[in-house]
Amino acid sequence: MKRVITALQNQLKNFPGLSYASLNANVAEDTWDLVEKNKFPFFNILPDNKKILRGIDGVSRNELERHVFPITIQFACASMRLNVAMMGDEANEVKGILEFSDDIWDAINFDLTIGGTVDGILPGDSEIPTDYVKGEDSKFLAQAEIKIEFYRDQPRVS
Protein backbone atom coordinates (compact mmCIF):
# COMPACT_ATOMS: atom_id res chain seq x y z
CA MET A 1 0.00 0.00 0.00
CA LYS A 2 2.80 2.41 0.85
CA ARG A 3 4.33 1.93 -2.61
CA VAL A 4 1.01 2.77 -4.29
CA ILE A 5 0.51 5.86 -2.13
CA THR A 6 4.04 7.14 -2.79
CA ALA A 7 3.70 6.54 -6.53
CA LEU A 8 0.31 8.31 -6.62
CA GLN A 9 1.66 11.28 -4.66
CA ASN A 10 4.60 11.57 -7.07
CA GLN A 11 2.37 11.26 -10.13
CA LEU A 12 0.05 14.01 -8.90
CA LYS A 13 2.87 16.22 -7.66
CA ASN A 14 4.85 15.96 -10.90
CA PHE A 15 1.94 16.29 -13.33
CA PRO A 16 2.38 19.62 -15.19
CA GLY A 17 -1.32 20.51 -14.92
CA LEU A 18 -1.10 20.31 -11.10
CA SER A 19 2.08 22.33 -10.66
CA TYR A 20 0.11 24.99 -8.75
CA ALA A 21 -0.55 22.43 -5.96
CA SER A 22 2.76 20.53 -6.03
CA LEU A 23 4.16 22.28 -2.94
CA ASN A 24 1.21 21.08 -0.88
CA ALA A 25 1.05 17.43 -1.96
CA ASN A 26 0.32 15.62 1.29
CA VAL A 27 -0.19 12.06 2.51
CA ALA A 28 -2.25 11.25 5.60
CA GLU A 29 -2.13 14.76 7.03
CA ASP A 30 -4.78 16.27 9.29
CA THR A 31 -6.93 18.18 6.81
CA TRP A 32 -7.93 20.88 9.28
CA ASP A 33 -4.28 21.41 10.18
CA LEU A 34 -3.60 22.15 6.50
CA VAL A 35 -6.54 24.59 6.48
CA GLU A 36 -5.39 26.32 9.66
CA LYS A 37 -1.87 26.69 8.24
CA ASN A 38 -3.36 28.24 5.09
CA LYS A 39 -1.73 25.63 2.81
CA PHE A 40 -3.88 26.34 -0.27
CA PRO A 41 -4.35 24.87 -2.75
CA PHE A 42 -3.62 21.42 -1.35
CA PHE A 43 -4.40 17.79 -1.87
CA ASN A 44 -4.17 15.11 0.78
CA ILE A 45 -4.04 11.39 0.00
CA LEU A 46 -5.65 9.16 2.61
CA PRO A 47 -5.15 5.39 2.37
CA ASP A 48 -7.65 2.84 3.64
CA ASN A 49 -7.13 -0.83 4.47
CA LYS A 50 -6.00 -3.00 1.55
CA LYS A 51 -8.42 -5.76 0.60
CA ILE A 52 -7.69 -9.08 -1.07
CA LEU A 53 -10.40 -10.63 -3.24
CA ARG A 54 -10.37 -14.11 -4.69
CA GLY A 55 -12.28 -15.65 -7.59
CA ILE A 56 -12.26 -12.85 -10.18
CA ASP A 57 -14.31 -12.91 -13.39
CA GLY A 58 -14.35 -16.65 -13.96
CA VAL A 59 -10.73 -17.19 -12.92
CA SER A 60 -10.25 -19.85 -10.27
CA ARG A 61 -9.82 -18.49 -6.78
CA ASN A 62 -6.81 -20.80 -6.49
CA GLU A 63 -5.05 -19.11 -9.41
CA LEU A 64 -5.46 -15.38 -8.96
CA GLU A 65 -6.11 -12.86 -6.24
CA ARG A 66 -7.00 -9.20 -6.61
CA HIS A 67 -5.40 -6.69 -4.24
CA VAL A 68 -7.58 -3.59 -3.86
CA PHE A 69 -6.16 -0.30 -2.60
CA PRO A 70 -8.94 2.12 -1.52
CA ILE A 71 -7.72 5.73 -1.52
CA THR A 72 -9.35 9.08 -0.84
CA ILE A 73 -7.89 12.26 -2.30
CA GLN A 74 -9.06 15.36 -0.45
CA PHE A 75 -8.42 18.69 -2.10
CA ALA A 76 -9.18 22.31 -1.34
CA CYS A 77 -8.55 25.86 -2.45
CA ALA A 78 -9.45 29.24 -1.00
CA SER A 79 -10.19 32.77 -2.15
CA MET A 80 -11.67 35.98 -0.81
CA ARG A 81 -14.46 35.52 -3.39
CA LEU A 82 -16.69 32.46 -3.49
CA ASN A 83 -16.96 32.42 -7.28
CA VAL A 84 -13.14 32.33 -7.57
CA ALA A 85 -12.85 29.51 -5.02
CA MET A 86 -15.40 27.53 -7.01
CA MET A 87 -14.81 28.53 -10.65
CA GLY A 88 -11.32 30.04 -10.66
CA ASP A 89 -10.17 33.25 -12.31
CA GLU A 90 -8.63 32.79 -15.77
CA ALA A 91 -7.46 36.40 -16.01
CA ASN A 92 -5.31 35.95 -12.89
CA GLU A 93 -4.49 32.27 -13.59
CA VAL A 94 -6.16 31.09 -10.38
CA LYS A 95 -7.75 27.62 -10.39
CA GLY A 96 -11.03 26.96 -8.63
CA ILE A 97 -12.12 23.68 -7.05
CA LEU A 98 -13.86 22.50 -10.23
CA GLU A 99 -10.69 22.89 -12.32
CA PHE A 100 -8.66 21.37 -9.47
CA SER A 101 -10.85 18.27 -9.69
CA ASP A 102 -10.39 18.06 -13.46
CA ASP A 103 -6.63 18.42 -13.08
CA ILE A 104 -6.45 15.62 -10.51
CA TRP A 105 -8.41 13.31 -12.84
CA ASP A 106 -6.15 14.30 -15.75
CA ALA A 107 -3.10 13.38 -13.66
CA ILE A 108 -4.58 10.01 -12.68
CA ASN A 109 -5.72 9.22 -16.23
CA PHE A 110 -2.26 10.09 -17.56
CA ASP A 111 -1.06 6.73 -16.17
CA LEU A 112 -3.78 4.50 -14.73
CA THR A 113 -1.12 2.04 -13.57
CA ILE A 114 0.42 4.73 -11.34
CA GLY A 115 3.93 3.97 -12.50
CA GLY A 116 3.28 0.23 -12.77
CA THR A 117 2.32 -0.19 -9.10
CA VAL A 118 -1.29 -1.16 -9.95
CA ASP A 119 -3.20 -2.64 -12.89
CA GLY A 120 -5.87 0.06 -12.93
CA ILE A 121 -8.97 1.49 -11.24
CA LEU A 122 -12.06 -0.49 -10.34
CA PRO A 123 -15.37 0.84 -11.65
CA GLY A 124 -17.42 2.87 -9.21
CA ASP A 125 -15.07 5.67 -8.19
CA SER A 126 -16.88 8.62 -6.73
CA GLU A 127 -16.44 12.29 -6.09
CA ILE A 128 -17.91 13.85 -3.00
CA PRO A 129 -19.77 16.99 -4.07
CA THR A 130 -17.95 20.25 -3.70
CA ASP A 131 -18.68 22.13 -0.52
CA TYR A 132 -17.59 25.50 0.75
CA VAL A 133 -17.34 27.36 4.04
CA LYS A 134 -16.43 30.91 4.95
CA GLY A 135 -13.46 30.97 7.28
CA GLU A 136 -12.68 33.28 10.15
CA ASP A 137 -10.29 35.18 7.88
CA SER A 138 -13.23 35.90 5.50
CA LYS A 139 -11.80 33.55 2.86
CA PHE A 140 -14.07 31.04 1.18
CA LEU A 141 -12.74 27.50 1.40
CA ALA A 142 -13.90 25.18 -1.40
CA GLN A 143 -13.28 21.49 -0.76
CA ALA A 144 -14.05 18.11 -2.30
CA GLU A 145 -12.76 14.56 -2.32
CA ILE A 146 -12.37 11.69 -4.74
CA LYS A 147 -12.66 8.07 -3.62
CA ILE A 148 -10.89 5.55 -5.85
CA GLU A 149 -10.12 1.86 -5.62
CA PHE A 150 -6.94 0.89 -7.45
CA TYR A 151 -6.28 -2.81 -7.99
CA ARG A 152 -3.50 -5.22 -8.82
CA ASP A 153 -4.09 -8.83 -9.90
CA GLN A 154 -1.44 -11.36 -9.07
CA PRO A 155 -1.03 -15.11 -9.02
CA ARG A 156 -2.13 -16.59 -5.74
CA VAL A 157 0.66 -17.83 -3.53
CA SER A 158 -0.30 -21.08 -1.85
C-alpha positions as CSV (number, residue, x, y, z in Angstrom):
1,M,0.0,0.0,0.0
2,K,2.8,2.4,0.9
3,R,4.3,1.9,-2.6
4,V,1.0,2.8,-4.3
5,I,0.5,5.9,-2.1
6,T,4.0,7.1,-2.8
7,A,3.7,6.5,-6.5
8,L,0.3,8.3,-6.6
9,Q,1.7,11.3,-4.7
10,N,4.6,11.6,-7.1
11,Q,2.4,11.3,-10.1
12,L,0.0,14.0,-8.9
13,K,2.9,16.2,-7.7
14,N,4.8,16.0,-10.9
15,F,1.9,16.3,-13.3
16,P,2.4,19.6,-15.2
17,G,-1.3,20.5,-14.9
18,L,-1.1,20.3,-11.1
19,S,2.1,22.3,-10.7
20,Y,0.1,25.0,-8.7
21,A,-0.6,22.4,-6.0
22,S,2.8,20.5,-6.0
23,L,4.2,22.3,-2.9
24,N,1.2,21.1,-0.9
25,A,1.1,17.4,-2.0
26,N,0.3,15.6,1.3
27,V,-0.2,12.1,2.5
28,A,-2.2,11.3,5.6
29,E,-2.1,14.8,7.0
30,D,-4.8,16.3,9.3
31,T,-6.9,18.2,6.8
32,W,-7.9,20.9,9.3
33,D,-4.3,21.4,10.2
34,L,-3.6,22.2,6.5
35,V,-6.5,24.6,6.5
36,E,-5.4,26.3,9.7
37,K,-1.9,26.7,8.2
38,N,-3.4,28.2,5.1
39,K,-1.7,25.6,2.8
40,F,-3.9,26.3,-0.3
41,P,-4.3,24.9,-2.8
42,F,-3.6,21.4,-1.3
43,F,-4.4,17.8,-1.9
44,N,-4.2,15.1,0.8
45,I,-4.0,11.4,0.0
46,L,-5.7,9.2,2.6
47,P,-5.1,5.4,2.4
48,D,-7.7,2.8,3.6
49,N,-7.1,-0.8,4.5
50,K,-6.0,-3.0,1.6
51,K,-8.4,-5.8,0.6
52,I,-7.7,-9.1,-1.1
53,L,-10.4,-10.6,-3.2
54,R,-10.4,-14.1,-4.7
55,G,-12.3,-15.7,-7.6
56,I,-12.3,-12.8,-10.2
57,D,-14.3,-12.9,-13.4
58,G,-14.4,-16.7,-14.0
59,V,-10.7,-17.2,-12.9
60,S,-10.3,-19.8,-10.3
61,R,-9.8,-18.5,-6.8
62,N,-6.8,-20.8,-6.5
63,E,-5.0,-19.1,-9.4
64,L,-5.5,-15.4,-9.0
65,E,-6.1,-12.9,-6.2
66,R,-7.0,-9.2,-6.6
67,H,-5.4,-6.7,-4.2
68,V,-7.6,-3.6,-3.9
69,F,-6.2,-0.3,-2.6
70,P,-8.9,2.1,-1.5
71,I,-7.7,5.7,-1.5
72,T,-9.4,9.1,-0.8
73,I,-7.9,12.3,-2.3
74,Q,-9.1,15.4,-0.5
75,F,-8.4,18.7,-2.1
76,A,-9.2,22.3,-1.3
77,C,-8.5,25.9,-2.4
78,A,-9.4,29.2,-1.0
79,S,-10.2,32.8,-2.2
80,M,-11.7,36.0,-0.8
81,R,-14.5,35.5,-3.4
82,L,-16.7,32.5,-3.5
83,N,-17.0,32.4,-7.3
84,V,-13.1,32.3,-7.6
85,A,-12.8,29.5,-5.0
86,M,-15.4,27.5,-7.0
87,M,-14.8,28.5,-10.6
88,G,-11.3,30.0,-10.7
89,D,-10.2,33.3,-12.3
90,E,-8.6,32.8,-15.8
91,A,-7.5,36.4,-16.0
92,N,-5.3,36.0,-12.9
93,E,-4.5,32.3,-13.6
94,V,-6.2,31.1,-10.4
95,K,-7.7,27.6,-10.4
96,G,-11.0,27.0,-8.6
97,I,-12.1,23.7,-7.1
98,L,-13.9,22.5,-10.2
99,E,-10.7,22.9,-12.3
100,F,-8.7,21.4,-9.5
101,S,-10.9,18.3,-9.7
102,D,-10.4,18.1,-13.5
103,D,-6.6,18.4,-13.1
104,I,-6.4,15.6,-10.5
105,W,-8.4,13.3,-12.8
106,D,-6.2,14.3,-15.8
107,A,-3.1,13.4,-13.7
108,I,-4.6,10.0,-12.7
109,N,-5.7,9.2,-16.2
110,F,-2.3,10.1,-17.6
111,D,-1.1,6.7,-16.2
112,L,-3.8,4.5,-14.7
113,T,-1.1,2.0,-13.6
114,I,0.4,4.7,-11.3
115,G,3.9,4.0,-12.5
116,G,3.3,0.2,-12.8
117,T,2.3,-0.2,-9.1
118,V,-1.3,-1.2,-10.0
119,D,-3.2,-2.6,-12.9
120,G,-5.9,0.1,-12.9
121,I,-9.0,1.5,-11.2
122,L,-12.1,-0.5,-10.3
123,P,-15.4,0.8,-11.6
124,G,-17.4,2.9,-9.2
125,D,-15.1,5.7,-8.2
126,S,-16.9,8.6,-6.7
127,E,-16.4,12.3,-6.1
128,I,-17.9,13.9,-3.0
129,P,-19.8,17.0,-4.1
130,T,-18.0,20.2,-3.7
131,D,-18.7,22.1,-0.5
132,Y,-17.6,25.5,0.8
133,V,-17.3,27.4,4.0
134,K,-16.4,30.9,4.9
135,G,-13.5,31.0,7.3
136,E,-12.7,33.3,10.2
137,D,-10.3,35.2,7.9
138,S,-13.2,35.9,5.5
139,K,-11.8,33.6,2.9
140,F,-14.1,31.0,1.2
141,L,-12.7,27.5,1.4
142,A,-13.9,25.2,-1.4
143,Q,-13.3,21.5,-0.8
144,A,-14.1,18.1,-2.3
145,E,-12.8,14.6,-2.3
146,I,-12.4,11.7,-4.7
147,K,-12.7,8.1,-3.6
148,I,-10.9,5.5,-5.9
149,E,-10.1,1.9,-5.6
150,F,-6.9,0.9,-7.4
151,Y,-6.3,-2.8,-8.0
152,R,-3.5,-5.2,-8.8
153,D,-4.1,-8.8,-9.9
154,Q,-1.4,-11.4,-9.1
155,P,-1.0,-15.1,-9.0
156,R,-2.1,-16.6,-5.7
157,V,0.7,-17.8,-3.5
158,S,-0.3,-21.1,-1.8
